Amino acid sequence: MTDKQYNKIVLAYSGGLDTSVIIHWLKAHYNCEIIAVTANVGQEDELEGLEEKALKTGALKFYLAEVEEEFVYDSIFPTLKAGAIYENKYLLGTATARPVIAKALVDIAKQEGADAICHGCTGKGNDQVRFEMGIKALAPELDIIAPWRTWEITSREEAIDYAEKHEIPLKISRETNYSKDKNLWHLSHEGLDLEDPLNEPKYHSILEMSVTPEQAPDKPTYVNIDFEQGVPVAIDGKELGGVELIKSLNKIGGENAIGILDMIENRLVGMKSRGVYETPGGTLLYFAHEQLEMITLDKETLQYKQDLAQKYANIIYNGQYFTPLKQALDAFIDETQQTVTGTVKLKLYKGNMIVSSVDSPYSLYSEAFATFDDDDVYNQGDAAGFINLYGLSSVIHAEMKKKTRLAKQVNNSFILKEEGIKA
């Protein structure tokens, strides 16, 4: 028995290996009421039977927090508008969901009068930071319990042993014991054979949202995506809410092998880790949004925003969602998106995305100026004066180098002459 005592603990419950074991462990160690909370961020079939399982394994109550809409509009779409991609590859599928889940946990903890919030994140991962940063920002008075940092279990194998010993039902076996995270935006796979970078992922057996390129259709698929102020609003002319739109694009992208990523990333805690990510709809949206920005944003705004995108990605990845800097960047990004409205048509073929067309009422592309044919709007002779001024600093620098080089040659000749050496 631990020294600290609690009346109620809210557990972030997924029904997976870790949290299934944790309910029993919390009851044994704290002998208090356990409130299991699952946030619906689009796990779909993974939500089935969770309440029954949580109550059977020792929870007093179970809550299913419906936060899909919040996940999309408060987390996914702002990150999409920012163009934030962690280490130029990862579309932040897990990271974007954690702040929304943390807020749901805090809301229910306050409603229930709980003393602490518990999560099942390991001491090696990023999610422990993301959850706890959110909890500290929203309810610093609540204690946080992280069993993986304190209990006697040291591996997923031992967690399975614990579950079997205490007859806790699991949906996994030792052979399929990948660590997974699924939500509306993505599905991640880690562990087992993926821990060795020499092993090619067993895509045919692990992919759930997508097919492999070999399994994709032998003819291209076309899709039109409409945006309003940086937010996707319609597919092929049909207006859809955010949740349904992402689901539709997940289907289209998955059928065409879009958004499969095998990545070795730098975790916040300092180590590198490998994961296979499936983000079919998200990959389509990021690509389409980028194409639309290229014709609607001026050069300086676009390039400055691209510089900030990596910072924004780090903020989300590192769990700094509820910070003043995040809010300030959101304000800047929203301003840049005022004209990011239009339609992008994509051609999809066996894992490839090809731009078919881009159209916007705010397009800054002018055929009249860009044409190679005759035009009445551009005086090519003006370019000479522009280049003279633009290259002036280079000319001045070149003249300086020429003068110092001549001076050095004269000085060297003088030294050689004084020393009686023939130059």
Secondary structure as UniProt FT lines:
FT   STRAND          8..12
FT   HELIX           17..30
FT   STRAND          33..40
FT   HELIX           44..47
FT   TURN            48..49
FT   HELIX           50..56
FT   TURN            57..58
FT   STRAND          61..66
FT   HELIX           68..70
FT   HELIX           71..76
FT   HELIX           77..82
FT   TURN            87..89
FT   HELIX           93..112
FT   STRAND          116..118
FT   TURN            123..124
FT   HELIX           127..138
FT   TURN            140..141
FT   STRAND          143..145
FT   HELIX           147..149
FT   HELIX           156..165
FT   TURN            166..167
FT   TURN            175..176
FT   STRAND          179..182
FT   STRAND          187..190
FT   HELIX           192..195
FT   TURN            197..198
FT   HELIX           203..206
FT   HELIX           213..215
FT   STRAND          221..228
FT   TURN            229..230
FT   STRAND          231..235
FT   TURN            236..237
FT   STRAND          238..239
FT   HELIX           242..255
FT   TURN            256..257
FT   STRAND          260..266
FT   TURN            268..269
FT   STRAND          272..278
FT   HELIX           280..296
FT   HELIX           299..317
FT   TURN            318..319
FT   HELIX           324..336
FT   HELIX           337..339
FT   STRAND          342..349
FT   TURN            350..351
FT   STRAND          352..359
FT   TURN            361..362
FT   HELIX           367..370
FT   TURN            380..381
FT   HELIX           382..390
FT   HELIX           392..418
FT   TURN            419..420
//
